[in-house]
Amino acid sequence: MLRWSAPTTNADGSPLADLAGYRIYYDTLPIDPSRSRITSTGTETSDTLRGLGRGSYHFAVTAVDTSGNESAMSNEVIQVIP
């Protein structure tokens, strides 16, 4: 399970009023942007990725607004699945 904190401001510092959801990036090597999963609602701040095989995974999250603009990636975290 991945958990993150919801953003409250846009990159320019203005209040965030149009959060649509999040995109979770993951890979077994440093993150490949082509491997992602959309979490469709802006109110959820956790998700469970099922079916991942054994190995060391890198994860990062971005926020997406209603216009489709995507934030910069969060810091990557690494989790080993035994």
Secondary structure by P-SEA (a helix, b strand, c coil): cbbbbbbcccccccccccccbbbbbbccccccccbbbbcccccccccccccccccbbbbbbbbbcccccccccccbbbbbcc
